[in-house]
């Protein structure tokens, strides 16, 4: 945190300067266009680490509100879904496309036959969109200020693409992403059930009585899992290989 109502997000030393620059540029664009993003001030250096100076949001992460107010999980989750839909109503020029991001993973994933890979790449091209997609939308990246306003942070994975891909990514992160923290089995079981409830009401908030396009959603879920394979921890890779194999068999 810095003085005068600003917060400094510092990147790890191994993060290249262009990654810092990309998040700064994207955050600046989104902040100028949308009210749900903290203001962005400048790129900074701190002890050899790149950083971005943002508006300081006084409040809590949405994930902490879930824990603090369990009886409000339904309302909070549905509002999260509505916020995600609001993000997707925007289109900003100059972003990476989701096609370029996900096609790289499809091209190199070793456990696909040629016909399977071709179908997924064709679906990816045919389903390309121009909506603003966050790329990492989950409760830990949503801040709630004292007035109850939601602010979305961490735009480094932002792309221009199909909103359904972004929704599928969020659903995977909320339901299945693994944590490196070691916890007792019963705690993990409780957390998994809680995540299912949050995801259910997030989807209700996002679609608001509209029918979920199940076939397209299933294909996006498969593509998201293949992409996740290259950014996940070792503990998650075995789970991903298993679920990807099942999905390919069912959908192809």
PyMOL commands that set and color helices and strands:
alter all, ss='L'
color gray80, all
select helices_A, chain A and resi 17-33+62-68+70-88+98-108+114-126+139-141+163-175+185-207+214-229+234-251
alter helices_A, ss='H'
color red, helices_A
select strands_A, chain A and resi 6-10+40-46+49-55+59-61+131-133+142-145+150-152+159-161
alter strands_A, ss='S'
color yellow, strands_A
deselect
rebuild
show_as cartoon
